[in-house]
Amino acid sequence: MDVHEDNQNNLVTATFELPGLKKEDVNIDVQNNQLSVSGETKISSERDENGYAVRERRYGKFSRTLPLPQGIKPEEIKASLENGVLTVTFPRTAPEAAPKKITIS
């Protein structure tokens, strides 16, 4: 997973590499200010090689959870899956505030 913040456009983009998966295999949920991406891969192939039947199977589940900044509305989150790359974007409501210095009296 890669996360990129674009401060000029006030946008956060998370990309996930999911080779061989279709959008039906991936679930995206938002709950308690957390974005969860999960899914399951089931790939099976079969071929004949020099008189032998070669069967390969790969199964697995995955899940990643990303904390969202305060104020993100679930309807503003957009997702697309193209060529095995899932891209999830959401706008930040306000730029990250700089820490406030407190002077000691």
DRENDO-1510 file (C-alpha; in Angstrom, 1 decimal, always signed):
<recs>
REC; n; res; u; v; w
REC; 1; MET; +0.0; +0.0; +0.0 .
REC; 2; ASP; +1.3; +3.5; -0.9 .
REC; 3; VAL; -0.3; +6.6; +0.6 .
REC; 4; HIS; +0.3; +10.0; -1.0 .
REC; 5; GLU; -0.9; +13.4; +0.3 .
REC; 6; ASP; -1.3; +16.2; -2.2 .
REC; 7; ASN; -1.3; +19.4; -0.1 .
REC; 8; GLN; -2.1; +21.7; -3.0 .
REC; 9; ASN; -5.3; +19.9; -3.9 .
REC; 10; ASN; -6.0; +18.8; -0.3 .
REC; 11; LEU; -6.3; +15.2; -1.4 .
REC; 12; VAL; -5.1; +11.9; -0.1 .
REC; 13; THR; -4.5; +8.9; -2.4 .
REC; 14; ALA; -4.0; +5.3; -1.3 .
REC; 15; THR; -2.9; +2.7; -3.9 .
REC; 16; PHE; -2.9; -1.0; -3.5 .
REC; 17; GLU; -1.3; -3.5; -5.9 .
REC; 18; LEU; -3.8; -6.4; -6.4 .
REC; 19; PRO; -2.6; -8.4; -9.4 .
REC; 20; GLY; -5.2; -10.8; -10.9 .
REC; 21; LEU; -8.1; -9.5; -8.8 .
REC; 22; LYS; -11.4; -8.1; -10.2 .
REC; 23; LYS; -13.5; -5.5; -8.4 .
REC; 24; GLU; -15.9; -8.2; -7.3 .
REC; 25; ASP; -13.0; -9.8; -5.3 .
REC; 26; VAL; -12.3; -6.6; -3.3 .
REC; 27; ASN; -14.3; -5.1; -0.4 .
REC; 28; ILE; -13.9; -1.5; +0.8 .
REC; 29; ASP; -15.5; -0.5; +4.1 .
REC; 30; VAL; -15.5; +2.7; +6.2 .
REC; 31; GLN; -16.2; +2.4; +9.9 .
REC; 32; ASN; -15.2; +4.5; +12.9 .
REC; 33; ASN; -12.9; +6.8; +10.8 .
REC; 34; GLN; -11.0; +3.8; +9.4 .
REC; 35; LEU; -10.9; +2.6; +5.8 .
REC; 36; SER; -10.5; -1.1; +5.4 .
REC; 37; VAL; -9.6; -2.8; +2.2 .
REC; 38; SER; -10.0; -6.6; +2.1 .
REC; 39; GLY; -10.4; -9.4; -0.4 .
REC; 40; GLU; -9.6; -12.9; -1.4 .
REC; 41; THR; -7.6; -14.3; -4.3 .
REC; 42; LYS; -8.4; -17.6; -5.9 .
REC; 43; ILE; -6.2; -18.4; -8.9 .
REC; 44; SER; -6.1; -21.9; -10.4 .
REC; 45; SER; -4.4; -22.9; -13.6 .
REC; 46; GLU; -3.9; -26.2; -15.4 .
REC; 47; ARG; -1.7; -27.3; -18.3 .
REC; 48; ASP; +0.1; -30.3; -19.8 .
REC; 49; GLU; +3.9; -30.4; -19.8 .
REC; 50; ASN; +5.8; -33.3; -21.4 .
REC; 51; GLY; +2.9; -35.7; -20.6 .
REC; 52; TYR; +2.4; -34.4; -17.1 .
REC; 53; ALA; -0.6; -32.5; -15.9 .
REC; 54; VAL; +0.6; -29.4; -14.0 .
REC; 55; ARG; -1.9; -27.8; -11.7 .
REC; 56; GLU; -1.2; -24.6; -9.8 .
REC; 57; ARG; -3.5; -23.1; -7.2 .
REC; 58; ARG; -3.0; -20.0; -5.2 .
REC; 59; TYR; -5.5; -18.9; -2.5 .
REC; 60; GLY; -5.2; -16.2; +0.1 .
REC; 61; LYS; -7.0; -13.5; +2.0 .
REC; 62; PHE; -5.7; -10.0; +2.7 .
REC; 63; SER; -6.8; -7.0; +4.7 .
REC; 64; ARG; -5.4; -3.5; +5.3 .
REC; 65; THR; -6.8; -0.8; +7.5 .
REC; 66; LEU; -6.0; +2.9; +7.2 .
REC; 67; PRO; -7.0; +5.6; +9.7 .
REC; 68; LEU; -8.9; +8.5; +8.1 .
REC; 69; PRO; -8.5; +12.1; +9.1 .
REC; 70; GLN; -11.4; +13.6; +11.1 .
REC; 71; GLY; -14.3; +15.0; +9.0 .
REC; 72; ILE; -14.0; +12.7; +6.0 .
REC; 73; LYS; -17.5; +11.8; +4.7 .
REC; 74; PRO; -17.8; +8.3; +3.3 .
REC; 75; GLU; -19.7; +9.6; +0.2 .
REC; 76; GLU; -16.6; +11.6; -0.7 .
REC; 77; ILE; -14.4; +8.5; -1.0 .
REC; 78; LYS; -13.8; +7.3; -4.5 .
REC; 79; ALA; -12.2; +4.0; -5.6 .
REC; 80; SER; -11.2; +2.6; -9.0 .
REC; 81; LEU; -9.5; -0.7; -10.0 .
REC; 82; GLU; -7.5; -0.7; -13.2 .
REC; 83; ASN; -4.8; -3.2; -14.3 .
REC; 84; GLY; -4.6; -4.7; -10.9 .
REC; 85; VAL; -4.0; -1.4; -9.1 .
REC; 86; LEU; -6.7; -0.2; -6.7 .
REC; 87; THR; -6.7; +3.6; -6.2 .
REC; 88; VAL; -8.7; +5.1; -3.3 .
REC; 89; THR; -8.9; +8.9; -3.0 .
REC; 90; PHE; -10.5; +11.2; -0.5 .
REC; 91; PRO; -10.4; +14.9; +0.1 .
REC; 92; ARG; -9.1; +16.3; +3.4 .
REC; 93; THR; -11.5; +18.7; +5.0 .
REC; 94; ALA; -8.7; +21.1; +6.1 .
REC; 95; PRO; -4.9; +21.1; +5.7 .
REC; 96; GLU; -2.9; +19.6; +8.6 .
REC; 97; ALA; -2.6; +22.2; +11.3 .
REC; 98; ALA; +0.9; +23.0; +12.4 .
REC; 99; PRO; +1.7; +22.3; +16.1 .
REC; 100; LYS; +1.0; +25.2; +18.4 .
REC; 101; LYS; +3.9; +26.3; +20.6 .
REC; 102; ILE; +3.1; +26.9; +24.2 .
REC; 103; THR; +5.3; +29.3; +26.1 .
REC; 104; ILE; +6.2; +28.5; +29.7 .
REC; 105; SER; +5.5; +31.4; +32.1 .
</recs>
